[in-house]
């Protein structure tokens, strides 16, 4: 799945954890403090993303009969094999663009931690290696324009802070796996 923003991947990851209906999914997104700190997804967007994931063939829908009384039938969404594969690819691929680190990278790490802390550790190591390479390349570049140079220095400082945060995230993931 190639998306600039992680929202559809977040929805897909939650469905890979447990199939659920749209309202339950929207409640899960709203009530998850860690997820909300990274990204906010409104209920209307959840339903839009479910439609998008259905069209991509990443999820299926099954109607569940309503309960006794007046409760209507519910549609339960579950991942397909293609959805599981797309999510696995996204969760194992470091974020290429420094501008997306606060959103896409943090969402990946958070969801990988939920799925399997060892997966999160591999992702963190790959992300750190990519950022260190980016930083080395960026430090060798010469910028004639002073505004471009200032923007690049600013972005490099953000990348350095992200690398430090990745070290903290790695320690968190290691503590969940029992590794050091």
C-alpha positions as CSV (number, residue, x, y, z in Angstrom):
1,X,0.0,0.0,0.0
2,X,1.6,3.3,-1.1
3,X,0.0,6.1,0.9
4,X,1.4,9.5,1.9
5,X,-0.6,9.4,5.1
6,X,-0.9,6.4,7.5
7,X,-4.6,6.5,8.0
8,X,-5.6,3.6,5.8
9,X,-2.7,1.5,7.2
10,X,-3.9,2.3,10.8
11,X,-7.4,1.1,10.0
12,X,-6.1,-2.0,8.2
13,X,-3.7,-2.8,11.2
14,X,-6.6,-2.6,13.6
15,X,-8.7,-4.9,11.5
16,X,-5.8,-7.3,11.3
17,X,-5.7,-7.4,15.1
18,X,-9.5,-8.1,15.2
19,X,-12.3,-8.0,12.6
20,X,-14.9,-5.5,13.7
21,X,-17.8,-3.3,12.5
22,X,-17.3,0.3,11.5
23,X,-18.6,1.9,14.7
24,X,-16.5,-0.3,16.9
25,X,-13.5,0.5,14.7
26,X,-14.2,4.3,15.1
27,X,-14.5,3.9,18.9
28,X,-11.2,1.9,19.0
29,X,-9.4,4.7,17.0
30,X,-11.0,7.4,19.3
31,X,-10.2,5.7,22.6
32,X,-6.6,4.5,21.9
33,X,-4.5,7.2,23.6
34,X,-1.3,6.2,21.9
35,X,-2.8,6.3,18.5
36,X,-4.6,9.6,19.1
37,X,-1.2,11.1,20.1
38,X,0.1,10.3,16.7
39,X,-3.0,10.7,14.4
40,X,-6.6,11.6,14.8
41,X,-9.1,9.8,12.6
42,X,-12.7,11.0,12.7
43,X,-15.6,8.5,12.4
44,X,-16.6,9.8,8.9
45,X,-13.0,9.2,7.8
46,X,-13.0,5.6,9.2
47,X,-16.0,4.8,7.0
48,X,-14.4,6.5,4.0
49,X,-11.2,4.4,4.6
50,X,-13.2,1.2,4.9
51,X,-14.7,1.9,1.5
52,X,-11.2,2.6,0.1
53,X,-9.7,-0.6,1.6
54,X,-12.7,-2.6,0.2
55,X,-12.0,-1.3,-3.3
56,X,-8.3,-2.1,-3.0
57,X,-9.2,-5.7,-2.0
58,X,-7.5,-5.4,1.4
59,X,-10.6,-6.1,3.5
60,X,-13.9,-8.0,3.1
61,X,-17.2,-7.3,4.6
62,X,-19.7,-9.8,6.1
63,X,-23.1,-8.9,7.3
64,X,-23.9,-10.0,10.9
65,X,-27.5,-10.5,11.7
66,X,-29.0,-7.9,14.1
67,X,-29.8,-8.9,17.7
68,X,-33.2,-9.3,19.2
69,X,-35.2,-6.2,19.2
70,X,-34.5,-3.3,17.0
71,X,-30.7,-3.6,16.6
72,X,-30.0,-3.5,12.8
73,X,-27.6,-5.9,11.1
74,X,-23.9,-4.9,11.2
75,X,-21.2,-5.2,8.6
76,X,-18.1,-6.8,10.0
77,X,-14.8,-5.9,8.2
78,X,-11.9,-8.3,8.1
79,X,-8.5,-8.3,6.3
80,X,-7.9,-10.4,3.2
81,X,-4.6,-12.1,2.5
82,X,-3.7,-9.2,0.3
83,X,-4.5,-6.8,3.1
84,X,-2.3,-8.8,5.5
85,X,0.5,-8.7,3.0
86,X,0.2,-5.0,2.3
87,X,0.2,-4.2,6.0
88,X,3.3,-6.4,6.6
89,X,5.1,-4.6,3.8
90,X,4.2,-1.2,5.3
91,X,5.2,-2.3,8.9
92,X,8.6,-3.5,7.7
93,X,9.4,-0.5,5.5
94,X,11.1,2.5,7.1
95,X,9.7,6.0,6.2
96,X,11.7,7.4,3.3
97,X,10.9,11.1,3.8
98,X,11.9,13.1,6.8
99,X,8.8,15.3,6.5
100,X,6.6,12.2,7.3
101,X,8.6,11.1,10.4
102,X,6.1,12.4,13.0
103,X,3.1,10.8,11.5
104,X,3.9,7.8,9.2
105,X,7.0,6.6,11.1
106,X,5.5,6.9,14.5
107,X,2.3,5.1,13.4
108,X,4.4,2.3,11.9
109,X,6.4,1.8,15.1
110,X,3.3,2.0,17.3
111,X,1.4,-0.5,15.3
112,X,4.4,-2.8,15.0
113,X,4.8,-2.6,18.8
114,X,1.1,-3.7,19.2
115,X,1.6,-6.5,16.7
116,X,5.0,-7.9,17.7
117,X,7.7,-5.9,19.6
118,X,10.5,-7.8,17.7
119,X,9.0,-6.5,14.5
120,X,9.1,-3.0,15.9
121,X,12.8,-3.4,16.8
122,X,13.6,-4.4,13.3
123,X,11.7,-1.5,11.9
124,X,13.4,0.9,14.3
125,X,16.8,-0.3,13.3
126,X,16.0,0.0,9.6
127,X,14.6,3.5,10.2
128,X,17.7,4.6,12.1
129,X,20.0,3.3,9.4
130,X,18.1,5.1,6.7
131,X,18.1,8.4,8.7
132,X,21.8,8.1,9.5
133,X,22.5,7.7,5.8
134,X,20.2,10.6,4.9
135,X,22.0,12.8,7.5
136,X,25.4,11.9,6.2
137,X,24.4,12.7,2.7
138,X,22.7,16.0,3.7
139,X,25.8,17.2,5.7
140,X,27.9,16.9,2.5
141,X,25.6,18.9,0.4
142,X,26.3,22.6,-0.3
143,X,23.4,24.9,-0.7
144,X,23.9,28.2,-2.6
145,X,20.6,29.6,-1.4
146,X,20.6,30.6,2.3
147,X,16.9,29.9,2.8
148,X,17.4,26.4,1.3
149,X,20.4,25.9,3.6
150,X,18.4,27.0,6.6
151,X,15.5,24.7,5.8
152,X,18.0,21.8,5.3
153,X,19.7,22.5,8.7
154,X,16.3,22.6,10.3
155,X,15.3,19.3,8.8
156,X,18.6,17.8,9.8
157,X,18.0,18.9,13.4
158,X,14.6,17.2,13.3
159,X,16.2,14.0,11.9
160,X,18.8,14.1,14.7
161,X,16.0,14.4,17.3
162,X,14.2,11.5,15.6
163,X,17.3,9.3,15.8
164,X,17.4,10.0,19.6
165,X,13.7,9.2,19.9
166,X,14.3,5.9,17.9
167,X,16.8,4.9,20.5
168,X,14.2,5.4,23.2
169,X,11.6,3.5,21.2
170,X,14.1,0.7,20.7
171,X,14.6,0.4,24.5
172,X,10.8,0.3,24.9
173,X,10.4,-2.4,22.3
174,X,13.3,-4.4,23.8
175,X,11.7,-4.2,27.2
176,X,8.6,-5.8,25.7
177,X,10.5,-8.6,24.1
178,X,12.8,-9.3,27.0
179,X,15.9,-8.4,24.9
180,X,18.4,-5.7,25.6
